[in-house]
Amino acid sequence: MSEEAWKDSGNCKDCRRAKYCRKPCTANKRKAKEKAEQAARAALAKTRREDMMLAIMESMRKEPVHFERKIIIHGAMIYGCQDCGARWVMYLEKGLEEKNCPDRKPVPFGIRCPFCGGFHGYDISGYIPLPDMDYAELPDGESCFVNLPDRDCGTPRYADPPRKF
């Protein structure tokens, strides 16, 4: 056999020993390195998400429990928890997720579940406008996203106790 047939080209598909090779050729080393880098990126992303959620929880503890002002809403979104399976309605204050608003702000796709406390509450419905009206006052005992001037997106405010959908 020629030496070219066993030459390390860096690609396992080109190698004739690909099915039974255990030799650490450059292709196998590259695959192992990519797998290790991918695992490191996933661990770092998870840590960043947890740090971000802890910062959000800390900022939520600082905000007042009861607001003195009336909250004007224009729509709602239904959120569901992947941990406990609970579903609840989050109303949207004026200026959040509004199409024709120049100072439009988004709301978070994922939030803390008010029932189990986990960070796996996700939007499952998309934007739902109020039927037959543009704006209304937030009903008592309902959860909503409030539009705070010092935030770039809506801030969740949970009713006490929260109501399941």
C-alpha positions as CSV (number, residue, x, y, z in Angstrom):
1,M,0.0,0.0,0.0
2,S,1.1,3.5,-0.7
3,E,1.6,6.0,2.0
4,E,-0.9,8.4,0.4
5,A,-3.8,6.0,1.3
6,W,-3.1,6.4,5.1
7,K,-2.1,10.0,5.0
8,D,-3.8,12.2,7.6
9,S,-5.8,14.7,5.5
10,G,-7.7,16.1,8.4
11,N,-11.0,14.8,7.1
12,C,-12.4,11.4,8.3
13,K,-14.5,11.0,5.2
14,D,-11.4,10.9,3.0
15,C,-9.7,8.3,5.2
16,R,-10.1,4.6,4.4
17,R,-10.0,3.7,8.1
18,A,-12.9,6.0,9.1
19,K,-15.1,3.2,10.3
20,Y,-12.7,1.6,12.7
21,C,-10.1,4.3,13.4
22,R,-9.3,5.2,17.0
23,K,-6.2,7.1,16.1
24,P,-6.2,10.8,17.2
25,C,-5.9,12.2,13.7
26,T,-6.4,15.9,13.1
27,A,-10.1,15.4,12.1
28,N,-10.8,13.5,15.4
29,K,-8.9,16.1,17.4
30,R,-10.8,18.9,15.7
31,K,-14.2,17.2,16.4
32,A,-13.2,16.7,20.1
33,K,-12.1,20.3,20.4
34,E,-15.4,21.6,18.7
35,K,-17.4,19.5,21.1
36,A,-15.6,20.8,24.1
37,E,-15.9,24.4,22.9
38,Q,-19.7,23.9,22.3
39,A,-20.1,22.5,25.9
40,A,-18.2,25.4,27.3
41,R,-20.3,27.9,25.3
42,A,-23.5,26.3,26.6
43,A,-22.3,26.4,30.2
44,L,-21.3,30.0,29.9
45,A,-24.7,30.9,28.3
46,K,-26.5,29.1,31.1
47,T,-24.5,31.0,33.7
48,R,-25.2,34.3,32.0
49,R,-28.9,33.6,31.9
50,E,-29.0,32.6,35.6
51,D,-27.0,35.8,36.5
52,M,-29.4,37.9,34.4
53,M,-32.4,36.3,36.0
54,L,-31.0,36.9,39.5
55,A,-30.4,40.6,38.6
56,I,-34.0,40.8,37.4
57,M,-35.3,39.2,40.6
58,E,-33.3,41.6,42.7
59,S,-34.6,44.6,40.8
60,M,-38.2,43.3,41.1
61,R,-37.8,43.1,44.9
62,K,-37.0,46.9,44.9
63,E,-40.1,48.0,43.1
64,P,-43.2,48.8,45.1
65,V,-45.8,46.1,45.7
66,H,-48.8,48.4,45.1
67,F,-48.9,51.1,42.4
68,E,-50.8,54.3,43.1
69,R,-51.5,55.0,39.5
70,K,-54.2,53.3,37.3
71,I,-52.8,51.0,34.6
72,I,-54.3,51.4,31.1
73,I,-54.1,48.2,29.0
74,H,-54.6,47.5,25.3
75,G,-54.0,43.8,25.0
76,A,-52.8,40.6,26.6
77,M,-50.5,37.6,26.2
78,I,-51.0,34.1,27.6
79,Y,-47.9,32.7,29.3
80,G,-47.3,29.0,30.2
81,C,-44.8,27.4,32.6
82,Q,-42.8,24.5,31.2
83,D,-42.1,23.2,34.8
84,C,-45.5,23.1,36.4
85,G,-47.8,23.5,33.4
86,A,-49.7,26.5,34.7
87,R,-51.1,29.1,32.3
88,W,-51.9,32.7,33.1
89,V,-52.8,36.0,31.4
90,M,-50.4,39.0,31.4
91,Y,-52.1,42.2,30.3
92,L,-50.0,44.8,28.4
93,E,-49.9,48.4,29.6
94,K,-50.1,51.2,27.0
95,G,-46.8,51.6,25.1
96,L,-45.8,47.9,25.3
97,E,-46.0,45.8,22.1
98,E,-48.2,48.5,20.5
99,K,-47.9,48.6,16.7
100,N,-48.6,52.4,16.2
101,C,-46.7,53.7,19.2
102,P,-43.5,55.7,18.5
103,D,-42.0,54.8,21.9
104,R,-43.0,51.1,21.6
105,K,-41.2,48.7,24.0
106,P,-41.2,44.9,23.8
107,V,-42.1,42.5,26.6
108,P,-39.9,39.6,27.7
109,F,-40.6,36.3,25.9
110,G,-39.6,34.3,29.1
111,I,-40.5,35.3,32.6
112,R,-40.7,33.8,36.1
113,C,-43.6,31.6,36.8
114,P,-45.8,33.1,39.7
115,F,-47.0,29.6,40.7
116,C,-43.8,27.5,41.0
117,G,-41.2,30.3,41.0
118,G,-39.2,28.7,38.1
119,F,-37.8,30.7,35.3
120,H,-39.6,28.8,32.6
121,G,-42.7,30.9,31.9
122,Y,-42.9,31.5,28.1
123,D,-45.3,33.3,25.8
124,I,-47.6,30.7,24.2
125,S,-50.1,33.0,22.4
126,G,-48.6,36.1,21.0
127,Y,-50.3,39.4,21.1
128,I,-54.1,39.3,21.7
129,P,-55.8,42.7,21.3
130,L,-58.8,43.7,23.6
131,P,-62.1,42.9,21.9
132,D,-64.2,45.9,20.7
133,M,-62.1,48.6,22.4
134,D,-58.7,50.2,22.1
135,Y,-57.9,50.8,25.8
136,A,-59.3,49.7,29.2
137,E,-58.3,49.9,32.8
138,L,-56.5,46.9,34.3
139,P,-59.0,44.8,36.2
140,D,-58.4,44.2,39.9
141,G,-56.4,41.1,40.8
142,E,-54.8,40.7,37.3
143,S,-51.1,40.4,36.3
144,C,-49.6,42.7,33.8
145,F,-46.5,44.1,32.2
146,V,-45.9,47.7,33.3
147,N,-44.2,50.3,31.2
148,L,-41.5,51.8,33.5
149,P,-39.6,54.8,32.1
150,D,-36.2,53.6,33.2
151,R,-36.5,50.1,31.6
152,D,-36.0,49.1,28.0
153,C,-38.8,46.5,28.1
154,G,-42.0,45.7,30.0
155,T,-41.6,44.7,33.6
156,P,-43.9,41.9,34.9
157,R,-46.1,42.7,37.9
158,Y,-47.9,39.7,39.3
159,A,-51.3,39.7,41.0
160,D,-51.4,38.5,44.6
161,P,-52.6,35.7,44.4
162,P,-52.1,35.1,40.7
163,R,-55.0,33.7,38.7
164,K,-54.6,30.7,36.4
165,F,-56.0,30.8,32.9
